[in-house]
Amino acid sequence: MAQTVGRNVAAPLLFLNLIMYLIVVGFASWCLNRFINGQTNHPSFGGNGATMFFLIFSILAGVMGIASKLAGANHIRAWRSDSLAAAGSSAIVAWALTALAFGLACKQISIGGFRGWRLRLLEAFVIVLTFTQLLYLLLLHAGVFSSKYGPGYRDTDYPAAGDPIRKGTTGGVPASRVV
């Protein structure tokens, strides 16, 4: 049980973030379609000068977040340090794009003006996703600090750089198998 503390917390958070990223992609796509078609006078849309940039970065963050969750699901299933590399790197990029969308959401809110319920809901989802994605990212990398939270970056199967090779083997391969 102690070996899966990070896994038991990261798995539900991964699923929650996946659902939220799907909602962000759906709402941002709908809003961007209305914005491109010039239908900003739609009763549930509105917007201001930051809307176009916010929608583009929201879609980018949503798509990268979904891809990150696919790599994360593979890591949760395997729970090894080699799958951590793909899950961790894609989660960092997804969080960075979500943080950019978060900044634009804050700018859009501070500019003000009429924003329909879909834009306000999209802003709220992006703001919440920024913090839940950061929490997920920290849970993925918690194994660096303690092995009870997950796989770390260090494999104990490989000898360290200064460790002498044991007699009778060459680099972990038995001497009888070396050609």
C-alpha positions in Angstrom: 0.0 0.0 0.0 2.8 2.4 0.8 4.3 1.9 -2.7 1.1 3.1 -4.4 0.3 6.3 -2.5 1.1 8.6 -5.4 -0.6 6.2 -7.9 -3.9 6.2 -5.8 -4.0 9.9 -5.7 -2.8 10.6 -9.2 -5.2 8.3 -11.0 -8.4 10.1 -10.0 -6.8 13.4 -10.6 -5.7 12.3 -14.1 -9.3 11.3 -14.9 -10.7 14.5 -13.5 -8.2 16.6 -15.6 -9.0 14.5 -18.7 -12.7 15.3 -18.4 -12.0 19.0 -17.7 -9.6 19.2 -20.7 -12.3 17.6 -23.0 -14.8 20.3 -21.8 -12.3 23.0 -22.4 -11.7 21.8 -26.0 -15.4 21.6 -26.6 -16.3 25.1 -25.3 -13.2 26.8 -26.7 -13.9 25.2 -30.2 -17.5 26.4 -30.1 -16.6 29.9 -29.0 -13.7 30.1 -31.6 -16.1 29.0 -34.3 -18.6 31.7 -33.3 -15.8 34.3 -33.1 -14.5 33.4 -36.6 -18.0 33.5 -38.1 -18.4 37.0 -36.7 -21.3 36.0 -34.4 -20.0 37.8 -31.3 -23.4 39.3 -30.8 -24.8 35.9 -29.9 -26.5 36.1 -26.5 -24.2 33.5 -24.9 -20.9 34.7 -26.3 -19.8 38.3 -26.2 -16.1 38.9 -25.6 -13.4 41.6 -25.7 -10.0 42.2 -27.2 -8.4 39.3 -25.3 -11.0 36.7 -26.4 -9.3 35.5 -29.6 -5.9 34.9 -27.9 -7.6 33.3 -25.0 -9.6 30.9 -27.2 -6.5 29.9 -29.2 -4.4 29.2 -26.1 -7.3 27.4 -24.5 -7.6 25.0 -27.4 -3.9 24.4 -27.5 -3.8 23.8 -23.7 -6.8 21.4 -24.1 -5.4 19.4 -26.9 -2.0 19.1 -25.2 -3.7 18.3 -21.9 -5.6 15.4 -23.5 -2.4 14.1 -25.0 -0.7 14.4 -21.7 -3.4 12.4 -20.0 -3.0 9.6 -22.5 0.7 9.4 -21.6 -0.2 9.7 -18.0 -2.7 6.9 -18.2 0.1 4.7 -19.6 2.3 5.7 -16.7 -0.4 5.0 -14.1 -0.8 1.6 -15.7 2.9 0.7 -15.8 4.1 2.9 -12.8 7.7 2.7 -13.8 10.5 5.3 -14.1 10.7 4.8 -17.8 7.1 5.7 -18.4 7.5 8.6 -16.0 9.7 10.5 -18.5 6.9 10.6 -21.1 4.2 11.4 -18.6 6.2 14.0 -16.8 7.5 15.9 -19.9 4.1 16.0 -21.5 2.5 17.1 -18.3 5.0 20.0 -17.9 4.2 21.2 -21.5 0.4 20.9 -20.9 0.7 22.8 -17.6 2.8 25.6 -19.3 0.2 26.0 -22.0 -2.6 26.0 -19.4 -0.7 28.6 -17.4 -0.6 30.8 -20.6 -4.3 30.3 -21.1 -4.8 31.2 -17.4 -3.0 34.5 -17.8 -5.1 35.3 -20.8 -8.3 34.4 -18.8 -7.2 36.8 -16.1 -6.6 39.5 -18.7 -10.0 38.9 -20.3 -11.7 39.1 -16.9 -9.8 42.3 -16.0 -10.7 44.0 -19.3 -14.3 43.3 -18.5 -17.2 43.9 -20.9 -20.0 41.5 -21.7 -18.9 37.9 -21.7 -21.5 35.2 -22.2 -21.9 32.2 -19.9 -19.8 29.9 -22.2 -16.8 32.2 -22.1 -17.1 32.6 -18.3 -17.4 28.8 -17.9 -14.4 28.4 -20.1 -12.4 30.9 -18.0 -13.4 29.1 -14.8 -12.4 25.7 -16.2 -9.0 27.0 -17.4 -8.4 28.6 -14.0 -9.2 25.4 -12.1 -7.2 23.3 -14.5 -4.1 25.4 -14.0 -4.0 24.4 -10.3 -5.2 20.8 -10.7 -2.7 20.2 -13.5 0.1 21.6 -11.3 -1.0 19.3 -8.5 -1.0 16.3 -10.9 2.5 17.4 -12.1 3.7 17.5 -8.5 2.3 14.1 -7.8 4.0 12.6 -10.8 7.3 13.9 -9.7 6.9 13.1 -5.9 8.8 9.9 -6.4 12.0 11.9 -6.7 11.8 12.8 -3.1 10.6 9.4 -1.7 10.1 6.0 -3.3 6.8 5.5 -1.3 5.1 8.1 -3.5 6.1 6.6 -6.8 8.9 5.6 -9.1 11.8 8.0 -9.0 14.4 8.9 -11.6 17.0 6.6 -10.2 17.0 2.9 -11.2 18.7 0.7 -8.7 19.2 -2.0 -11.4 22.0 -0.1 -13.0 25.4 0.5 -11.3 26.3 4.1 -10.5 29.1 5.8 -12.4 31.7 5.2 -9.7 30.7 1.7 -8.7 33.2 -1.1 -9.5 31.9 -3.9 -11.6 31.7 -7.2 -9.7 34.2 -9.9 -10.4 32.9 -12.5 -12.9 30.7 -10.1 -14.8 31.2 -7.4 -17.3 28.7 -4.6 -17.0 26.1 -6.7 -15.4 26.3 -9.4 -18.1 27.8 -12.7 -17.0 31.3 -13.3 -18.3 30.2 -16.5 -20.0 27.9 -14.6 -22.3 30.5 -12.0 -23.4 31.9 -12.7 -26.9 
